[in-house]
Amino acid sequence: MIQSPVEFFRTLPKKVCPECGQVMQEQAESYLMECDRCLSKKVE
Ligand SMILES: [Zn+2]
């Protein structure tokens, strides 16, 4: 069973921020767990 790369990415679960539950867009250069909004809250 060969799965095309497109199908593979489509079936990946969406990344959700554990802080606010907002679905985040995948960022290849970023492995942050939280969305930009929650991260900015933590930065003082
Ligand atoms: Zn968040």
mmCIF file of the protein (N, C-alpha, C, O) and its ligand, coordinates in Angstrom:
data_MODEL
# 
_entry.id   MODEL 
# 
loop_
_entity.id 
_entity.type 
_entity.pdbx_number_of_molecules 
1 polymer     1 
2 non-polymer 1 
# 
_entity_poly.entity_id                      1 
_entity_poly.type                           'polypeptide(L)' 
_entity_poly.nstd_linkage                   no 
_entity_poly.nstd_monomer                   no 
_entity_poly.pdbx_seq_one_letter_code       MIQSPVEFFRTLPKKVCPECGQVMQEQAESYLMECDRCLSKKVE 
_entity_poly.pdbx_seq_one_letter_code_can   MIQSPVEFFRTLPKKVCPECGQVMQEQAESYLMECDRCLSKKVE 
_entity_poly.pdbx_strand_id                 A 
# 
loop_
_entity_poly_seq.entity_id 
_entity_poly_seq.num 
_entity_poly_seq.mon_id 
_entity_poly_seq.hetero 
1 1  MET n 
1 2  ILE n 
1 3  GLN n 
1 4  SER n 
1 5  PRO n 
1 6  VAL n 
1 7  GLU n 
1 8  PHE n 
1 9  PHE n 
1 10 ARG n 
1 11 THR n 
1 12 LEU n 
1 13 PRO n 
1 14 LYS n 
1 15 LYS n 
1 16 VAL n 
1 17 CYS n 
1 18 PRO n 
1 19 GLU n 
1 20 CYS n 
1 21 GLY n 
1 22 GLN n 
1 23 VAL n 
1 24 MET n 
1 25 GLN n 
1 26 GLU n 
1 27 GLN n 
1 28 ALA n 
1 29 GLU n 
1 30 SER n 
1 31 TYR n 
1 32 LEU n 
1 33 MET n 
1 34 GLU n 
1 35 CYS n 
1 36 ASP n 
1 37 ARG n 
1 38 CYS n 
1 39 LEU n 
1 40 SER n 
1 41 LYS n 
1 42 LYS n 
1 43 VAL n 
1 44 GLU n 
# 
loop_
_struct_asym.id 
_struct_asym.entity_id 
A 1 
B 2 
# 
loop_
_chem_comp.id 
_chem_comp.type 
_chem_comp.mon_nstd_flag 
ALA 'L-peptide linking' y 
ARG 'L-peptide linking' y 
ASP 'L-peptide linking' y 
CYS 'L-peptide linking' y 
GLN 'L-peptide linking' y 
GLU 'L-peptide linking' y 
GLY 'peptide linking'   y 
ILE 'L-peptide linking' y 
LEU 'L-peptide linking' y 
LYS 'L-peptide linking' y 
MET 'L-peptide linking' y 
PHE 'L-peptide linking' y 
PRO 'L-peptide linking' y 
SER 'L-peptide linking' y 
THR 'L-peptide linking' y 
TYR 'L-peptide linking' y 
VAL 'L-peptide linking' y 
ZN  non-polymer         . 
# 
_pdbx_entity_nonpoly.entity_id   2 
_pdbx_entity_nonpoly.name        ? 
_pdbx_entity_nonpoly.comp_id     ZN 
# 
_pdbx_nonpoly_scheme.asym_id         B 
_pdbx_nonpoly_scheme.entity_id       2 
_pdbx_nonpoly_scheme.mon_id          ZN 
_pdbx_nonpoly_scheme.ndb_seq_num     1 
_pdbx_nonpoly_scheme.pdb_seq_num     101 
_pdbx_nonpoly_scheme.auth_seq_num    101 
_pdbx_nonpoly_scheme.pdb_mon_id      ZN 
_pdbx_nonpoly_scheme.auth_mon_id     ZN 
_pdbx_nonpoly_scheme.pdb_strand_id   A 
_pdbx_nonpoly_scheme.pdb_ins_code    . 
# 
loop_
_atom_site.group_PDB 
_atom_site.id 
_atom_site.type_symbol 
_atom_site.label_atom_id 
_atom_site.label_alt_id 
_atom_site.label_comp_id 
_atom_site.label_asym_id 
_atom_site.label_entity_id 
_atom_site.label_seq_id 
_atom_site.pdbx_PDB_ins_code 
_atom_site.Cartn_x 
_atom_site.Cartn_y 
_atom_site.Cartn_z 
_atom_site.occupancy 
_atom_site.B_iso_or_equiv 
_atom_site.pdbx_formal_charge 
_atom_site.auth_seq_id 
_atom_site.auth_comp_id 
_atom_site.auth_asym_id 
_atom_site.auth_atom_id 
_atom_site.pdbx_PDB_model_num 
ATOM   1   N  N  . MET A 1 1  ? 0.853  -1.204 0.000  1.00 0.00 ? 1   MET A N  1 
ATOM   2   C  CA . MET A 1 1  ? 0.000  0.000  0.000  1.00 0.00 ? 1   MET A CA 1 
ATOM   3   C  C  . MET A 1 1  ? 0.883  1.245  0.000  1.00 0.00 ? 1   MET A C  1 
ATOM   4   O  O  . MET A 1 1  ? 1.515  1.584  1.000  1.00 0.00 ? 1   MET A O  1 
ATOM   5   N  N  . ILE A 1 2  ? 0.905  1.894  -1.115 1.00 0.00 ? 2   ILE A N  1 
ATOM   6   C  CA . ILE A 1 2  ? 1.704  3.121  -1.205 1.00 0.00 ? 2   ILE A CA 1 
ATOM   7   C  C  . ILE A 1 2  ? 0.807  4.333  -0.969 1.00 0.00 ? 2   ILE A C  1 
ATOM   8   O  O  . ILE A 1 2  ? -0.213 4.528  -1.630 1.00 0.00 ? 2   ILE A O  1 
ATOM   9   N  N  . GLN A 1 3  ? 1.228  5.126  -0.009 1.00 0.00 ? 3   GLN A N  1 
ATOM   10  C  CA . GLN A 1 3  ? 0.453  6.326  0.307  1.00 0.00 ? 3   GLN A CA 1 
ATOM   11  C  C  . GLN A 1 3  ? 1.190  7.539  -0.244 1.00 0.00 ? 3   GLN A C  1 
ATOM   12  O  O  . GLN A 1 3  ? 2.373  7.732  0.037  1.00 0.00 ? 3   GLN A O  1 
ATOM   13  N  N  . SER A 1 4  ? 0.514  8.331  -1.004 1.00 0.00 ? 4   SER A N  1 
ATOM   14  C  CA . SER A 1 4  ? 1.160  9.500  -1.591 1.00 0.00 ? 4   SER A CA 1 
ATOM   15  C  C  . SER A 1 4  ? 1.472  10.530 -0.509 1.00 0.00 ? 4   SER A C  1 
ATOM   16  O  O  . SER A 1 4  ? 0.766  10.603 0.496  1.00 0.00 ? 4   SER A O  1 
ATOM   17  N  N  . PRO A 1 5  ? 2.515  11.319 -0.703 1.00 0.00 ? 5   PRO A N  1 
ATOM   18  C  CA . PRO A 1 5  ? 2.882  12.343 0.283  1.00 0.00 ? 5   PRO A CA 1 
ATOM   19  C  C  . PRO A 1 5  ? 1.725  13.284 0.582  1.00 0.00 ? 5   PRO A C  1 
ATOM   20  O  O  . PRO A 1 5  ? 1.549  13.720 1.720  1.00 0.00 ? 5   PRO A O  1 
ATOM   21  N  N  . VAL A 1 6  ? 0.957  13.588 -0.417 1.00 0.00 ? 6   VAL A N  1 
ATOM   22  C  CA . VAL A 1 6  ? -0.173 14.500 -0.212 1.00 0.00 ? 6   VAL A CA 1 
ATOM   23  C  C  . VAL A 1 6  ? -1.174 13.885 0.765  1.00 0.00 ? 6   VAL A C  1 
ATOM   24  O  O  . VAL A 1 6  ? -1.631 14.543 1.699  1.00 0.00 ? 6   VAL A O  1 
ATOM   25  N  N  . GLU A 1 7  ? -1.503 12.628 0.536  1.00 0.00 ? 7   GLU A N  1 
ATOM   26  C  CA . GLU A 1 7  ? -2.441 11.959 1.429  1.00 0.00 ? 7   GLU A CA 1 
ATOM   27  C  C  . GLU A 1 7  ? -1.863 11.839 2.836  1.00 0.00 ? 7   GLU A C  1 
ATOM   28  O  O  . GLU A 1 7  ? -2.583 11.951 3.828  1.00 0.00 ? 7   GLU A O  1 
ATOM   29  N  N  . PHE A 1 8  ? -0.577 11.615 2.904  1.00 0.00 ? 8   PHE A N  1 
ATOM   30  C  CA . PHE A 1 8  ? 0.063  11.482 4.217  1.00 0.00 ? 8   PHE A CA 1 
ATOM   31  C  C  . PHE A 1 8  ? -0.125 12.746 5.039  1.00 0.00 ? 8   PHE A C  1 
ATOM   32  O  O  . PHE A 1 8  ? -0.483 12.682 6.215  1.00 0.00 ? 8   PHE A O  1 
ATOM   33  N  N  . PHE A 1 9  ? 0.118  13.897 4.416  1.00 0.00 ? 9   PHE A N  1 
ATOM   34  C  CA . PHE A 1 9  ? 0.001  15.151 5.157  1.00 0.00 ? 9   PHE A CA 1 
ATOM   35  C  C  . PHE A 1 9  ? -1.453 15.487 5.449  1.00 0.00 ? 9   PHE A C  1 
ATOM   36  O  O  . PHE A 1 9  ? -1.761 16.129 6.454  1.00 0.00 ? 9   PHE A O  1 
ATOM   37  N  N  . ARG A 1 10 ? -2.335 15.057 4.578  1.00 0.00 ? 10  ARG A N  1 
ATOM   38  C  CA . ARG A 1 10 ? -3.743 15.347 4.809  1.00 0.00 ? 10  ARG A CA 1 
ATOM   39  C  C  . ARG A 1 10 ? -4.285 14.560 5.985  1.00 0.00 ? 10  ARG A C  1 
ATOM   40  O  O  . ARG A 1 10 ? -5.217 15.002 6.657  1.00 0.00 ? 10  ARG A O  1 
ATOM   41  N  N  . THR A 1 11 ? -3.707 13.401 6.234  1.00 0.00 ? 11  THR A N  1 
ATOM   42  C  CA . THR A 1 11 ? -4.215 12.563 7.306  1.00 0.00 ? 11  THR A CA 1 
ATOM   43  C  C  . THR A 1 11 ? -3.531 12.842 8.638  1.00 0.00 ? 11  THR A C  1 
ATOM   44  O  O  . THR A 1 11 ? -3.908 12.273 9.663  1.00 0.00 ? 11  THR A O  1 
ATOM   45  N  N  . LEU A 1 12 ? -2.540 13.704 8.627  1.00 0.00 ? 12  LEU A N  1 
ATOM   46  C  CA . LEU A 1 12 ? -1.884 14.048 9.885  1.00 0.00 ? 12  LEU A CA 1 
ATOM   47  C  C  . LEU A 1 12 ? -2.859 14.795 10.796 1.00 0.00 ? 12  LEU A C  1 
ATOM   48  O  O  . LEU A 1 12 ? -3.629 15.634 10.329 1.00 0.00 ? 12  LEU A O  1 
ATOM   49  N  N  . PRO A 1 13 ? -2.825 14.497 12.064 1.00 0.00 ? 13  PRO A N  1 
ATOM   50  C  CA . PRO A 1 13 ? -3.681 15.224 12.994 1.00 0.00 ? 13  PRO A CA 1 
ATOM   51  C  C  . PRO A 1 13 ? -3.260 16.676 13.082 1.00 0.00 ? 13  PRO A C  1 
ATOM   52  O  O  . PRO A 1 13 ? -2.076 17.000 12.996 1.00 0.00 ? 13  PRO A O  1 
ATOM   53  N  N  . LYS A 1 14 ? -4.218 17.526 13.250 1.00 0.00 ? 14  LYS A N  1 
ATOM   54  C  CA . LYS A 1 14 ? -3.880 18.947 13.345 1.00 0.00 ? 14  LYS A CA 1 
ATOM   55  C  C  . LYS A 1 14 ? -3.252 19.245 14.688 1.00 0.00 ? 14  LYS A C  1 
ATOM   56  O  O  . LYS A 1 14 ? -3.585 18.641 15.708 1.00 0.00 ? 14  LYS A O  1 
ATOM   57  N  N  . LYS A 1 15 ? -2.338 20.190 14.657 1.00 0.00 ? 15  LYS A N  1 
ATOM   58  C  CA . LYS A 1 15 ? -1.640 20.589 15.861 1.00 0.00 ? 15  LYS A CA 1 
ATOM   59  C  C  . LYS A 1 15 ? -2.502 21.612 16.599 1.00 0.00 ? 15  LYS A C  1 
ATOM   60  O  O  . LYS A 1 15 ? -2.898 22.633 16.038 1.00 0.00 ? 15  LYS A O  1 
ATOM   61  N  N  . VAL A 1 16 ? -2.778 21.322 17.846 1.00 0.00 ? 16  VAL A N  1 
ATOM   62  C  CA . VAL A 1 16 ? -3.642 22.206 18.613 1.00 0.00 ? 16  VAL A CA 1 
ATOM   63  C  C  . VAL A 1 16 ? -2.876 22.752 19.812 1.00 0.00 ? 16  VAL A C  1 
ATOM   64  O  O  . VAL A 1 16 ? -2.168 22.018 20.502 1.00 0.00 ? 16  VAL A O  1 
ATOM   65  N  N  . CYS A 1 17 ? -3.026 24.025 20.043 1.00 0.00 ? 17  CYS A N  1 
ATOM   66  C  CA . CYS A 1 17 ? -2.378 24.653 21.193 1.00 0.00 ? 17  CYS A CA 1 
ATOM   67  C  C  . CYS A 1 17 ? -2.995 24.126 22.481 1.00 0.00 ? 17  CYS A C  1 
ATOM   68  O  O  . CYS A 1 17 ? -4.212 24.190 22.652 1.00 0.00 ? 17  CYS A O  1 
ATOM   69  N  N  . PRO A 1 18 ? -2.165 23.600 23.397 1.00 0.00 ? 18  PRO A N  1 
ATOM   70  C  CA . PRO A 1 18 ? -2.684 23.070 24.658 1.00 0.00 ? 18  PRO A CA 1 
ATOM   71  C  C  . PRO A 1 18 ? -3.182 24.164 25.589 1.00 0.00 ? 18  PRO A C  1 
ATOM   72  O  O  . PRO A 1 18 ? -3.903 23.891 26.549 1.00 0.00 ? 18  PRO A O  1 
ATOM   73  N  N  . GLU A 1 19 ? -2.798 25.392 25.307 1.00 0.00 ? 19  GLU A N  1 
ATOM   74  C  CA . GLU A 1 19 ? -3.204 26.509 26.167 1.00 0.00 ? 19  GLU A CA 1 
ATOM   75  C  C  . GLU A 1 19 ? -4.610 26.980 25.850 1.00 0.00 ? 19  GLU A C  1 
ATOM   76  O  O  . GLU A 1 19 ? -5.440 27.133 26.747 1.00 0.00 ? 19  GLU A O  1 
ATOM   77  N  N  . CYS A 1 20 ? -4.873 27.209 24.578 1.00 0.00 ? 20  CYS A N  1 
ATOM   78  C  CA . CYS A 1 20 ? -6.163 27.793 24.199 1.00 0.00 ? 20  CYS A CA 1 
ATOM   79  C  C  . CYS A 1 20 ? -6.975 26.901 23.277 1.00 0.00 ? 20  CYS A C  1 
ATOM   80  O  O  . CYS A 1 20 ? -8.134 27.196 22.984 1.00 0.00 ? 20  CYS A O  1 
ATOM   81  N  N  . GLY A 1 21 ? -6.375 25.814 22.820 1.00 0.00 ? 21  GLY A N  1 
ATOM   82  C  CA . GLY A 1 21 ? -7.108 24.891 21.974 1.00 0.00 ? 21  GLY A CA 1 
ATOM   83  C  C  . GLY A 1 21 ? -7.226 25.338 20.537 1.00 0.00 ? 21  GLY A C  1 
ATOM   84  O  O  . GLY A 1 21 ? -7.965 24.742 19.753 1.00 0.00 ? 21  GLY A O  1 
ATOM   85  N  N  . GLN A 1 22 ? -6.511 26.374 20.192 1.00 0.00 ? 22  GLN A N  1 
ATOM   86  C  CA . GLN A 1 22 ? -6.575 26.877 18.825 1.00 0.00 ? 22  GLN A CA 1 
ATOM   87  C  C  . GLN A 1 22 ? -5.756 25.995 17.898 1.00 0.00 ? 22  GLN A C  1 
ATOM   88  O  O  . GLN A 1 22 ? -4.629 25.612 18.213 1.00 0.00 ? 22  GLN A O  1 
ATOM   89  N  N  . VAL A 1 23 ? -6.338 25.684 16.760 1.00 0.00 ? 23  VAL A N  1 
ATOM   90  C  CA . VAL A 1 23 ? -5.620 24.889 15.772 1.00 0.00 ? 23  VAL A CA 1 
ATOM   91  C  C  . VAL A 1 23 ? -4.541 25.746 15.135 1.00 0.00 ? 23  VAL A C  1 
ATOM   92  O  O  . VAL A 1 23 ? -4.800 26.844 14.640 1.00 0.00 ? 23  VAL A O  1 
ATOM   93  N  N  . MET A 1 24 ? -3.339 25.222 15.159 1.00 0.00 ? 24  MET A N  1 
ATOM   94  C  CA . MET A 1 24 ? -2.210 25.986 14.634 1.00 0.00 ? 24  MET A CA 1 
ATOM   95  C  C  . MET A 1 24 ? -1.835 25.474 13.261 1.00 0.00 ? 24  MET A C  1 
ATOM   96  O  O  . MET A 1 24 ? -2.022 24.299 12.945 1.00 0.00 ? 24  MET A O  1 
ATOM   97  N  N  . GLN A 1 25 ? -1.310 26.360 12.461 1.00 0.00 ? 25  GLN A N  1 
ATOM   98  C  CA . GLN A 1 25 ? -0.785 25.944 11.176 1.00 0.00 ? 25  GLN A CA 1 
ATOM   99  C  C  . GLN A 1 25 ? 0.596  25.358 11.391 1.00 0.00 ? 25  GLN A C  1 
ATOM   100 O  O  . GLN A 1 25 ? 1.392  25.856 12.186 1.00 0.00 ? 25  GLN A O  1 
ATOM   101 N  N  . GLU A 1 26 ? 0.854  24.300 10.669 1.00 0.00 ? 26  GLU A N  1 
ATOM   102 C  CA . GLU A 1 26 ? 2.152  23.654 10.807 1.00 0.00 ? 26  GLU A CA 1 
ATOM   103 C  C  . GLU A 1 26 ? 3.263  24.589 10.329 1.00 0.00 ? 26  GLU A C  1 
ATOM   104 O  O  . GLU A 1 26 ? 3.189  25.169 9.246  1.00 0.00 ? 26  GLU A O  1 
ATOM   105 N  N  . GLN A 1 27 ? 4.266  24.714 11.145 1.00 0.00 ? 27  GLN A N  1 
ATOM   106 C  CA . GLN A 1 27 ? 5.411  25.532 10.763 1.00 0.00 ? 27  GLN A CA 1 
ATOM   107 C  C  . GLN A 1 27 ? 6.642  24.646 10.801 1.00 0.00 ? 27  GLN A C  1 
ATOM   108 O  O  . GLN A 1 27 ? 7.085  24.212 11.864 1.00 0.00 ? 27  GLN A O  1 
ATOM   109 N  N  . ALA A 1 28 ? 7.178  24.390 9.635  1.00 0.00 ? 28  ALA A N  1 
ATOM   110 C  CA . ALA A 1 28 ? 8.277  23.442 9.521  1.00 0.00 ? 28  ALA A CA 1 
ATOM   111 C  C  . ALA A 1 28 ? 9.488  23.875 10.340 1.00 0.00 ? 28  ALA A C  1 
ATOM   112 O  O  . ALA A 1 28 ? 10.243 23.043 10.841 1.00 0.00 ? 28  ALA A O  1 
ATOM   113 N  N  . GLU A 1 29 ? 9.661  25.180 10.467 1.00 0.00 ? 29  GLU A N  1 
ATOM   114 C  CA . GLU A 1 29 ? 10.843 25.662 11.178 1.00 0.00 ? 29  GLU A CA 1 
ATOM   115 C  C  . GLU A 1 29 ? 10.600 25.793 12.667 1.00 0.00 ? 29  GLU A C  1 
ATOM   116 O  O  . GLU A 1 29 ? 11.505 26.149 13.422 1.00 0.00 ? 29  GLU A O  1 
ATOM   117 N  N  . SER A 1 30 ? 9.380  25.505 13.089 1.00 0.00 ? 30  SER A N  1 
ATOM   118 C  CA . SER A 1 30 ? 9.042  25.713 14.484 1.00 0.00 ? 30  SER A CA 1 
ATOM   119 C  C  . SER A 1 30 ? 8.446  24.457 15.092 1.00 0.00 ? 30  SER A C  1 
ATOM   120 O  O  . SER A 1 30 ? 7.560  23.837 14.504 1.00 0.00 ? 30  SER A O  1 
ATOM   121 N  N  . TYR A 1 31 ? 8.924  24.085 16.257 1.00 0.00 ? 31  TYR A N  1 
ATOM   122 C  CA . TYR A 1 31 ? 8.351  22.954 16.970 1.00 0.00 ? 31  TYR A CA 1 
ATOM   123 C  C  . TYR A 1 31 ? 7.768  23.423 18.293 1.00 0.00 ? 31  TYR A C  1 
ATOM   124 O  O  . TYR A 1 31 ? 7.689  22.663 19.258 1.00 0.00 ? 31  TYR A O  1 
ATOM   125 N  N  . LEU A 1 32 ? 7.370  24.659 18.323 1.00 0.00 ? 32  LEU A N  1 
ATOM   126 C  CA . LEU A 1 32 ? 6.787  25.193 19.536 1.00 0.00 ? 32  LEU A CA 1 
ATOM   127 C  C  . LEU A 1 32 ? 5.454  24.512 19.814 1.00 0.00 ? 32  LEU A C  1 
ATOM   128 O  O  . LEU A 1 32 ? 4.711  24.162 18.897 1.00 0.00 ? 32  LEU A O  1 
ATOM   129 N  N  . MET A 1 33 ? 5.172  24.335 21.086 1.00 0.00 ? 33  MET A N  1 
ATOM   130 C  CA . MET A 1 33 ? 3.946  23.629 21.468 1.00 0.00 ? 33  MET A CA 1 
ATOM   131 C  C  . MET A 1 33 ? 2.738  24.553 21.498 1.00 0.00 ? 33  MET A C  1 
ATOM   132 O  O  . MET A 1 33 ? 1.602  24.097 21.366 1.00 0.00 ? 33  MET A O  1 
ATOM   133 N  N  . GLU A 1 34 ? 2.972  25.824 21.667 1.00 0.00 ? 34  GLU A N  1 
ATOM   134 C  CA . GLU A 1 34 ? 1.859  26.740 21.817 1.00 0.00 ? 34  GLU A CA 1 
ATOM   135 C  C  . GLU A 1 34 ? 1.759  27.715 20.658 1.00 0.00 ? 34  GLU A C  1 
ATOM   136 O  O  . GLU A 1 34 ? 2.729  27.955 19.939 1.00 0.00 ? 34  GLU A O  1 
ATOM   137 N  N  . CYS A 1 35 ? 0.581  28.265 20.492 1.00 0.00 ? 35  CYS A N  1 
ATOM   138 C  CA . CYS A 1 35 ? 0.371  29.182 19.379 1.00 0.00 ? 35  CYS A CA 1 
ATOM   139 C  C  . CYS A 1 35 ? 1.056  30.525 19.658 1.00 0.00 ? 35  CYS A C  1 
ATOM   140 O  O  . CYS A 1 35 ? 1.484  30.806 20.777 1.00 0.00 ? 35  CYS A O  1 
ATOM   141 N  N  . ASP A 1 36 ? 1.142  31.325 18.627 1.00 0.00 ? 36  ASP A N  1 
ATOM   142 C  CA . ASP A 1 36 ? 1.841  32.609 18.754 1.00 0.00 ? 36  ASP A CA 1 
ATOM   143 C  C  . ASP A 1 36 ? 1.225  33.472 19.847 1.00 0.00 ? 36  ASP A C  1 
ATOM   144 O  O  . ASP A 1 36 ? 1.922  34.182 20.572 1.00 0.00 ? 36  ASP A O  1 
ATOM   145 N  N  . ARG A 1 37 ? -0.099 33.393 19.947 1.00 0.00 ? 37  ARG A N  1 
ATOM   146 C  CA . ARG A 1 37 ? -0.781 34.254 20.924 1.00 0.00 ? 37  ARG A CA 1 
ATOM   147 C  C  . ARG A 1 37 ? -0.389 33.886 22.339 1.00 0.00 ? 37  ARG A C  1 
ATOM   148 O  O  . ARG A 1 37 ? -0.087 34.767 23.144 1.00 0.00 ? 37  ARG A O  1 
ATOM   149 N  N  . CYS A 1 38 ? -0.387 32.599 22.659 1.00 0.00 ? 38  CYS A N  1 
ATOM   150 C  CA . CYS A 1 38 ? -0.032 32.168 24.004 1.00 0.00 ? 38  CYS A CA 1 
ATOM   151 C  C  . CYS A 1 38 ? 1.451  32.402 24.272 1.00 0.00 ? 38  CYS A C  1 
ATOM   152 O  O  . CYS A 1 38 ? 1.829  32.766 25.386 1.00 0.00 ? 38  CYS A O  1 
ATOM   153 N  N  . LEU A 1 39 ? 2.279  32.201 23.279 1.00 0.00 ? 39  LEU A N  1 
ATOM   154 C  CA . LEU A 1 39 ? 3.713  32.428 23.471 1.00 0.00 ? 39  LEU A CA 1 
ATOM   155 C  C  . LEU A 1 39 ? 3.985  33.893 23.776 1.00 0.00 ? 39  LEU A C  1 
ATOM   156 O  O  . LEU A 1 39 ? 4.820  34.215 24.621 1.00 0.00 ? 39  LEU A O  1 
ATOM   157 N  N  . SER A 1 40 ? 3.288  34.765 23.093 1.00 0.00 ? 40  SER A N  1 
ATOM   158 C  CA . SER A 1 40 ? 3.509  36.199 23.298 1.00 0.00 ? 40  SER A CA 1 
ATOM   159 C  C  . SER A 1 40 ? 3.041  36.620 24.687 1.00 0.00 ? 40  SER A C  1 
ATOM   160 O  O  . SER A 1 40 ? 3.548  37.584 25.261 1.00 0.00 ? 40  SER A O  1 
ATOM   161 N  N  . LYS A 1 41 ? 2.062  35.879 25.220 1.00 0.00 ? 41  LYS A N  1 
ATOM   162 C  CA . LYS A 1 41 ? 1.597  36.193 26.580 1.00 0.00 ? 41  LYS A CA 1 
ATOM   163 C  C  . LYS A 1 41 ? 2.680  35.884 27.598 1.00 0.00 ? 41  LYS A C  1 
ATOM   164 O  O  . LYS A 1 41 ? 2.837  36.591 28.594 1.00 0.00 ? 41  LYS A O  1 
ATOM   165 N  N  . LYS A 1 42 ? 3.434  34.804 27.329 1.00 0.00 ? 42  LYS A N  1 
ATOM   166 C  CA . LYS A 1 42 ? 4.442  34.380 28.291 1.00 0.00 ? 42  LYS A CA 1 
ATOM   167 C  C  . LYS A 1 42 ? 5.666  35.281 28.281 1.00 0.00 ? 42  LYS A C  1 
ATOM   168 O  O  . LYS A 1 42 ? 6.359  35.426 29.288 1.00 0.00 ? 42  LYS A O  1 
ATOM   169 N  N  . VAL A 1 43 ? 5.918  35.880 27.131 1.00 0.00 ? 43  VAL A N  1 
ATOM   170 C  CA . VAL A 1 43 ? 7.082  36.757 27.029 1.00 0.00 ? 43  VAL A CA 1 
ATOM   171 C  C  . VAL A 1 43 ? 6.754  38.096 27.686 1.00 0.00 ? 43  VAL A C  1 
ATOM   172 O  O  . VAL A 1 43 ? 5.763  38.746 27.351 1.00 0.00 ? 43  VAL A O  1 
ATOM   173 N  N  . GLU A 1 44 ? 7.590  38.481 28.605 1.00 0.00 ? 44  GLU A N  1 
ATOM   174 C  CA . GLU A 1 44 ? 7.338  39.749 29.285 1.00 0.00 ? 44  GLU A CA 1 
ATOM   175 C  C  . GLU A 1 44 ? 8.416  40.751 28.945 1.00 0.00 ? 44  GLU A C  1 
ATOM   176 O  O  . GLU A 1 44 ? 8.379  41.884 29.424 1.00 0.00 ? 44  GLU A O  1 
HETATM 177 ZN ZN . ZN  B 2 .  ? -2.708 29.215 22.311 1.00 0.00 2 101 ZN  A ZN 1 
# 
